């Protein structure tokens, strides 16, 4: 390592355990403090231009890792940063990515190239030490066969008992159809359906741009979700559960990421891996889908045991339903797997409303399986308070119908399990 590339003048005489790579490391003073705390004098600093050359020198073999520090100004030269990560990976040097005010898309690209750890800047207390500790812990991949990436995740690492959970997807056919409200409350009713032996329930918000599950349950959006979705290839049950949050100690939640992300930032393979690991530890996996059709919608449709499609009794929902069915038929996908849920359905005494429901179903050639009453203002209030209807308005008519549906699903699940014994 040349004197110009090293942080300290006498550093060339030392065997470096780690080094930083940055446009100007002095702008990352907290990183300098943490590196000095972890390695004393046994670390150096490189520019992006010098890093690639050093990785191929004899001195680089002693490196435990490199910490690449970037901010929003580096996005203009993202190719240079990506090249450094690629060269480090080629030299079998582990990479920790330190980023400040960098867009999620840029982070996603860099993590895909092979960065092992991501730590936001300013560095949280102890975050760098924790990342170094994870790098030093032998990864299960090291002892895995060559086709490890193709193996089901539950075959790599799973709980003592594989629960083989049921996947229930909820896909609103129009904005405001109440899909997220339905998904959140259905998940909660399933999680609390039994006091003696409650099932394990996980709700996953796959509306990566405007998902509201976190809002309806008053949970923060965590960076760990983005990290998980960015590298599902190395995900196991432990890393999956670390990205989850618990609501009232009864239900696990994977919220949407903190930032708005492109829906194609995850692939069908990513979604498949997510379901594989979730099903090993949970009896029910509730998935809140975006209204937009994306590449991985087909994967969710194929994996879901039940695919609910909430709609309303209006022309907008009718036209969107028609488009949805037509799109699925054109791709030869199982359109008959959709279970239509009519939200804000007319009451039993509304004969005109019943007639409209019948005409709508006949004109669309569908069967509307579930009728949910209008829960009124209490539904919006429940979402604003970050609590399920069961806690905020237990006697609400909408809550009672969702509770009945949850009981029906759970009873069917119990019968299936009994038949397998």
SULDA-V586863 format. One record per residue. RES is the residue in one letter. SS is DSSP state (H for helix, E for strand, L for the rest). OMEGA is omega in radians with two decimals (NA if undefined). D_LAST is the distance of its C-alpha to the last C-alpha in Angstrom with 1 decimal. Layout:
# SULDA-V586863
[[RES | SS | OMEGA | D_LAST] [RES | SS | OMEGA | D_LAST]]
This chain:
# SULDA-V586863
[[X | L | -3.09 | 65.4] [X | L | -3.11 | 68.7] [X | H | -3.13 | 70.5] [X | H | -3.10 | 70.2] [X | H | -3.03 | 66.4] [X | L | -3.10 | 65.9] [X | L | -3.08 | 65.7] [X | L | -3.03 | 68.0] [X | L | -3.10 | 71.2] [X | L | -3.01 | 70.5] [X | H | -3.10 | 66.9] [X | H | -3.13 | 67.6] [X | H | -3.08 | 68.2] [X | L | 2.99 | 64.7] [X | L | -3.05 | 61.4] [X | L | 3.06 | 59.3] [X | L | -3.13 | 55.7] [X | E | 3.04 | 55.2] [X | E | 3.05 | 57.2] [X | E | 3.05 | 57.1] [X | E | -3.08 | 57.9] [X | E | 3.04 | 59.5] [X | L | 3.07 | 62.3] [X | L | -3.04 | 63.8] [X | H | -3.14 | 61.9] [X | H | 3.09 | 64.3] [X | H | -3.13 | 62.7] [X | L | -3.05 | 59.5] [X | H | 3.10 | 61.1] [X | H | 3.09 | 57.8] [X | H | 3.11 | 56.4] [X | H | 3.13 | 59.5] [X | H | -3.11 | 59.1] [X | H | 3.10 | 55.5] [X | H | 3.12 | 56.4] [X | H | 3.11 | 59.3] [X | H | -3.07 | 57.1] [X | H | -2.99 | 54.5] [X | H | -3.12 | 56.9] [X | L | 3.13 | 60.4] [X | L | -3.01 | 62.8] [X | L | 3.06 | 60.4] [X | E | -3.11 | 59.6] [X | E | -3.13 | 61.5] [X | E | 3.13 | 61.7] [X | E | 2.94 | 61.9] [X | L | 3.10 | 62.8] [X | H | -3.11 | 60.7] [X | H | -3.09 | 63.4] [X | H | -3.00 | 63.6] [X | H | -3.09 | 60.0] [X | H | 3.14 | 59.3] [X | H | -3.10 | 62.2] [X | H | -3.10 | 61.3] [X | H | -3.11 | 57.7] [X | L | 3.12 | 59.2] [X | L | -3.11 | 61.5] [X | H | -3.10 | 61.1] [X | H | -3.07 | 60.9] [X | H | -3.11 | 57.8] [X | H | -3.12 | 55.7] [X | H | -3.08 | 55.8] [X | L | 2.98 | 54.2] [X | L | -3.11 | 50.9] [X | E | 2.93 | 50.6] [X | E | 3.09 | 52.8] [X | E | -3.13 | 52.6] [X | E | -3.07 | 53.6] [X | E | -3.12 | 55.0] [X | E | 2.99 | 55.7] [X | E | -3.03 | 56.6] [X | H | 3.14 | 57.2] [X | H | -3.12 | 60.5] [X | H | 3.14 | 58.6] [X | H | 3.10 | 56.7] [X | H | 3.12 | 59.9] [X | H | -3.07 | 59.5] [X | H | 3.14 | 55.8] [X | H | 3.12 | 56.3] [X | H | 3.10 | 58.1] [X | H | 3.13 | 55.4] [X | H | 3.14 | 52.7] [X | H | 3.11 | 54.9] [X | H | 3.12 | 55.1] [X | H | -3.14 | 51.3] [X | H | -3.14 | 51.0] [X | H | 3.08 | 53.6] [X | H | 3.11 | 52.0] [X | H | 3.12 | 48.7] [X | H | 3.12 | 50.6] [X | L | 3.13 | 52.3] [X | L | 3.08 | 48.9] [X | L | -3.11 | 50.0] [X | E | -3.06 | 47.4] [X | E | 2.93 | 48.3] [X | E | -3.13 | 48.0] [X | E | 3.09 | 49.0] [X | E | -3.02 | 51.0] [X | E | 3.08 | 51.6] [X | E | 3.09 | 53.7] [X | L | 3.10 | 53.9] [X | L | -3.08 | 52.3] [X | L | 3.12 | 50.6] [X | H | -3.14 | 46.8] [X | H | 3.11 | 47.3] [X | H | 3.11 | 49.6] [X | H | 3.14 | 47.2] [X | H | -3.13 | 44.4] [X | H | -3.10 | 46.6] [X | H | 3.10 | 47.6] [X | H | 3.10 | 44.2] [X | H | -3.09 | 43.1] [X | H | 3.06 | 45.9] [X | L | 3.05 | 44.6] [X | L | -3.03 | 45.4] [X | L | -3.08 | 42.9] [X | E | 3.05 | 43.5] [X | E | 3.10 | 44.9] [X | E | 3.14 | 46.9] [X | E | 3.06 | 48.8] [X | L | 0.10 | 52.4] [X | L | -3.05 | 53.9] [X | L | 3.00 | 51.7] [X | L | -3.10 | 49.6] [X | L | 3.11 | 50.4] [X | L | -3.06 | 48.6] [X | H | -3.14 | 46.9] [X | H | 3.11 | 48.7] [X | H | 3.12 | 48.0] [X | H | 3.12 | 44.3] [X | H | 3.10 | 44.4] [X | H | 3.12 | 46.3] [X | H | 3.11 | 43.8] [X | H | 3.10 | 40.9] [X | H | -3.11 | 43.1] [X | H | 3.12 | 43.7] [X | L | -3.14 | 40.0] [X | L | -3.13 | 38.8] [X | L | 3.11 | 36.4] [X | H | -3.09 | 33.1] [X | H | -3.04 | 34.6] [X | H | -3.11 | 37.2] [X | H | -3.06 | 34.8] [X | L | 3.11 | 32.8] [X | L | -3.06 | 33.3] [X | L | -3.10 | 35.7] [X | L | -3.07 | 33.1] [X | H | -3.07 | 31.5] [X | H | -3.11 | 32.2] [X | H | -3.11 | 30.1] [X | L | 3.04 | 27.0] [X | L | -3.07 | 24.2] [X | H | -3.10 | 24.9] [X | H | 3.07 | 21.6] [X | H | -3.13 | 22.4] [X | H | 3.13 | 25.7] [X | L | -3.08 | 24.8] [X | L | 3.08 | 21.8] [X | L | -3.11 | 20.5] [X | L | 3.13 | 18.6] [X | L | 3.10 | 15.3] [X | L | -3.04 | 15.0] [X | L | 3.10 | 14.0] [X | L | -2.99 | 14.2] [X | L | 3.10 | 16.2] [X | E | 3.11 | 17.3] [X | E | 3.12 | 21.0] [X | E | -3.13 | 23.2] [X | E | 3.09 | 26.8] [X | E | -3.05 | 29.8] [X | L | 3.14 | 32.9] [X | L | -3.11 | 36.0] [X | L | 3.03 | 38.2] [X | L | 3.10 | 41.3] [X | L | -3.14 | 42.7] [X | L | 3.14 | 42.4] [X | L | 3.09 | 39.5] [X | L | -3.08 | 37.6] [X | H | -3.11 | 34.8] [X | H | 3.07 | 34.8] [X | H | 3.12 | 35.2] [X | H | -3.10 | 32.2] [X | H | -3.11 | 30.1] [X | H | -3.09 | 31.1] [X | H | 3.06 | 30.5] [X | H | 3.11 | 27.2] [X | H | -3.12 | 26.0] [X | H | 3.13 | 27.5] [X | H | 3.09 | 26.0] [X | H | -3.11 | 22.5] [X | H | -3.08 | 23.4] [X | L | -3.02 | 24.7] [X | L | -3.13 | 22.4] [X | L | 3.11 | 21.1] [X | L | -3.07 | 23.3] [X | L | -3.08 | 20.9] [X | L | -3.09 | 18.2] [X | L | 3.09 | 19.7] [X | L | 3.06 | 18.1] [X | L | -3.05 | 20.0] [X | E | 3.07 | 22.2] [X | E | 3.05 | 24.7] [X | E | -3.09 | 27.4] [X | E | 3.13 | 29.4] [X | E | 3.14 | 32.9] [X | L | 2.96 | 33.7] [X | L | -2.96 | 37.0] [X | L | -3.09 | 38.9] [X | L | -3.06 | 42.2] [X | L | 3.13 | 42.1] [X | L | -3.04 | 38.7] [X | L | 3.14 | 38.9] [X | H | 3.14 | 35.6] [X | H | 3.13 | 37.5] [X | H | -3.10 | 40.2] [X | H | 3.12 | 37.9] [X | L | 3.09 | 36.3] [X | L | 3.12 | 39.6] [X | L | 3.11 | 38.4] [X | L | 3.02 | 40.8] [X | L | -3.01 | 40.3] [X | L | 3.10 | 40.1] [X | H | -3.11 | 41.5] [X | H | 3.13 | 38.3] [X | H | 3.11 | 36.6] [X | H | 3.12 | 39.3] [X | H | -3.14 | 39.0] [X | H | -3.10 | 35.3] [X | H | -3.11 | 35.7] [X | H | -3.07 | 38.7] [X | L | 3.14 | 36.9] [X | H | -3.13 | 33.2] [X | H | 3.13 | 33.6] [X | H | -3.11 | 33.7] [X | L | 2.97 | 31.2] [X | L | -3.07 | 28.3] [X | H | -3.11 | 26.0] [X | H | -3.14 | 28.8] [X | H | 3.08 | 31.5] [X | H | -3.10 | 29.4] [X | H | 3.10 | 28.8] [X | H | 3.12 | 32.5] [X | L | -3.12 | 33.4] [X | L | 2.97 | 31.3] [X | E | -3.11 | 32.7] [X | E | 3.07 | 31.2] [X | E | 3.08 | 32.1] [X | L | 3.11 | 32.4] [X | L | -3.08 | 29.9] [X | L | -3.06 | 27.0] [X | E | 3.11 | 26.9] [X | E | -3.03 | 27.7] [X | E | 2.95 | 30.2] [X | E | -3.07 | 31.6] [X | L | 2.97 | 34.9] [X | L | 3.13 | 37.2] [X | L | -3.10 | 39.8] [X | L | -3.11 | 43.0] [X | L | 3.07 | 45.2] [X | L | -3.09 | 45.1] [X | L | 3.01 | 43.7] [X | L | -3.11 | 43.8] [X | H | 3.13 | 40.5] [X | H | 3.08 | 40.6] [X | H | 2.99 | 40.7] [X | L | -3.10 | 37.1] [X | L | 3.07 | 35.8] [X | H | 3.13 | 32.8] [X | H | 3.10 | 31.8] [X | H | -3.14 | 32.2] [X | H | 3.12 | 30.0] [X | H | 3.13 | 27.3] [X | H | 3.14 | 27.4] [X | H | 3.13 | 27.4] [X | H | -3.11 | 24.2] [X | H | -3.11 | 22.5] [X | H | 3.14 | 23.4] [X | H | -3.09 | 22.8] [X | H | -3.14 | 19.2] [X | H | -3.04 | 18.4] [X | H | -3.07 | 19.5] [X | L | 3.11 | 19.0] [X | L | 3.13 | 16.5] [X | E | 3.06 | 19.3] [X | E | -3.13 | 22.3] [X | E | -3.07 | 25.1] [X | E | 3.06 | 27.9] [X | E | -3.02 | 31.4] [X | L | 2.97 | 33.2] [X | L | 3.11 | 36.9] [X | L | -3.13 | 38.5] [X | L | 3.02 | 40.0] [X | L | 3.14 | 38.4] [X | L | -3.09 | 38.2] [X | L | -3.05 | 37.1] [X | L | 3.04 | 33.7] [X | H | 3.12 | 33.0] [X | H | 3.13 | 31.6] [X | H | 3.13 | 29.1] [X | H | 3.13 | 27.9] [X | H | -3.13 | 27.7] [X | H | -3.06 | 25.7] [X | H | -3.05 | 23.2] [X | L | 3.02 | 22.9] [X | L | 3.07 | 20.0] [X | E | -3.13 | 22.7] [X | E | -3.11 | 26.4] [X | E | 3.12 | 28.5] [X | E | 3.11 | 32.2] [X | E | 3.09 | 34.4] [X | E | 3.12 | 37.8] [X | L | -3.12 | 40.7] [X | L | 3.11 | 42.8] [X | L | -3.08 | 45.7] [X | H | 3.14 | 47.2] [X | H | 3.12 | 46.2] [X | H | 3.14 | 42.5] [X | H | -3.14 | 43.0] [X | H | 3.12 | 44.9] [X | H | 3.08 | 42.4] [X | H | 3.12 | 39.5] [X | H | 3.12 | 41.5] [X | H | -3.13 | 42.2] [X | H | -3.13 | 38.6] [X | H | -3.14 | 37.4] [X | H | 3.13 | 40.4] [X | H | -3.14 | 39.6] [X | H | 3.12 | 36.0] [X | H | -3.12 | 37.1] [X | H | 3.11 | 39.9] [X | L | 3.14 | 37.5] [X | L | 3.12 | 35.1] [X | L | -3.05 | 32.3] [X | L | -3.13 | 29.6] [X | H | -3.13 | 31.8] [X | H | 3.11 | 29.6] [X | H | -3.14 | 26.9] [X | E | 3.06 | 29.1] [X | E | -3.00 | 28.4] [X | E | -3.12 | 31.9] [X | E | 3.13 | 32.5] [X | E | 3.12 | 35.9] [X | E | -3.10 | 37.2] [X | E | -3.13 | 40.2] [X | E | 3.10 | 39.6] [X | L | 3.13 | 42.3] [X | L | -3.09 | 41.8] [X | L | -3.10 | 41.1] [X | L | -3.13 | 44.8] [X | L | -3.09 | 45.9] [X | H | 3.10 | 46.2] [X | H | 3.11 | 47.9] [X | H | 3.11 | 45.1] [X | H | 3.13 | 42.5] [X | H | 3.12 | 44.8] [X | H | 3.10 | 44.9] [X | H | -3.13 | 41.1] [X | H | 3.14 | 41.0] [X | H | 3.13 | 43.8] [X | H | -3.14 | 42.3] [X | H | -3.13 | 39.0] [X | H | -3.12 | 40.9] [X | H | 3.13 | 43.3] [X | H | -3.11 | 40.6] [X | L | 3.11 | 38.4] [X | L | 3.05 | 35.4] [X | L | 3.12 | 33.1] [X | E | -2.96 | 33.3] [X | E | -3.04 | 29.9] [X | E | 3.08 | 30.6] [X | E | 3.13 | 33.9] [X | E | -3.14 | 34.8] [X | E | 3.08 | 37.9] [X | L | -3.11 | 40.7] [X | L | 3.09 | 40.1] [X | L | -3.07 | 43.8] [X | H | -3.10 | 45.5] [X | H | 3.14 | 42.8] [X | H | 3.10 | 40.5] [X | H | 3.13 | 43.2] [X | H | 3.12 | 44.0] [X | H | 3.12 | 40.4] [X | H | 3.14 | 40.4] [X | H | 3.13 | 43.8] [X | H | -3.14 | 42.7] [X | L | -3.12 | 39.7] [X | L | 3.06 | 37.2] [X | L | 3.12 | 34.4] [X | H | -3.12 | 35.5] [X | H | 3.13 | 33.3] [X | H | -3.05 | 35.7] [X | H | -3.11 | 38.9] [X | L | -3.02 | 38.8] [X | L | -3.12 | 35.7] [X | L | -3.14 | 37.2] [X | L | -3.08 | 37.9] [X | H | 3.13 | 36.9] [X | H | 3.13 | 35.4] [X | H | -3.12 | 33.2] [X | H | 3.14 | 31.9] [X | H | 3.10 | 30.9] [X | H | 3.10 | 29.1] [X | H | 3.10 | 27.3] [X | H | 3.13 | 26.2] [X | H | 3.11 | 25.0] [X | H | 3.12 | 23.0] [X | H | 3.12 | 21.4] [X | H | 3.12 | 20.6] [X | H | -3.11 | 19.0] [X | H | 3.11 | 16.9] [X | H | 3.11 | 15.8] [X | H | 3.11 | 14.8] [X | H | -3.14 | 12.9] [X | H | 3.11 | 11.0] [X | H | 3.13 | 10.2] [X | H | 3.13 | 9.1] [X | H | 3.12 | 6.7] [X | H | 3.14 | 5.4] [X | H | -3.12 | 5.5] [X | H | -3.11 | 3.8] [X | L | NA | 0.0]]
